[in-house]
Amino acid sequence: MAYRSFSTLFTQHPADVGETYGEHLAHASGFGLRMIVGGFACILHGLFPFLFVKTGSRQIETLHGRMIVNRSKLPEPLDFVI
């Protein structure tokens, strides 16, 4: 692995996806919390099929939509031939 500064370890990926460290922390934490809650609802749905009938699929749709919206904020790559 090439040498990178310690701070770069925390900022490179967020910058690659068009976010600051704080924005990335908030978005990733929100995703994680939603996944935990959705997973718990799916487990309960497995035990009690009449509960949370659409919760899991709604969570997936919501997270997928958020990810696509965030990706669309990134600038388009330049497409030219040298």
Contacts in CASP RR format, 6 or more apart in sequence:
PFRMAT RR
TARGET T0000
AUTHOR 0000-0000-0000
METHOD contacts of the structure
MODEL  1
MAYRSFSTLFTQHPADVGETYGEHLAHASGFGLRMIVGGFACILHGLFPF
LFVKTGSRQIETLHGRMIVNRSKLPEPLDFVI
4 12 0 8 1.000
10 21 0 8 1.000
11 21 0 8 1.000
13 24 0 8 1.000
14 20 0 8 1.000
14 21 0 8 1.000
14 22 0 8 1.000
14 23 0 8 1.000
14 24 0 8 1.000
17 24 0 8 1.000
17 70 0 8 1.000
17 71 0 8 1.000
17 74 0 8 1.000
18 73 0 8 1.000
18 74 0 8 1.000
19 27 0 8 1.000
19 70 0 8 1.000
27 66 0 8 1.000
27 70 0 8 1.000
31 63 0 8 1.000
31 66 0 8 1.000
34 59 0 8 1.000
34 62 0 8 1.000
34 63 0 8 1.000
35 59 0 8 1.000
35 63 0 8 1.000
37 59 0 8 1.000
38 55 0 8 1.000
38 56 0 8 1.000
38 59 0 8 1.000
39 56 0 8 1.000
39 59 0 8 1.000
41 51 0 8 1.000
41 52 0 8 1.000
41 55 0 8 1.000
41 56 0 8 1.000
41 59 0 8 1.000
42 52 0 8 1.000
42 55 0 8 1.000
42 56 0 8 1.000
44 51 0 8 1.000
44 52 0 8 1.000
45 51 0 8 1.000
45 52 0 8 1.000
45 53 0 8 1.000
45 55 0 8 1.000
45 56 0 8 1.000
END
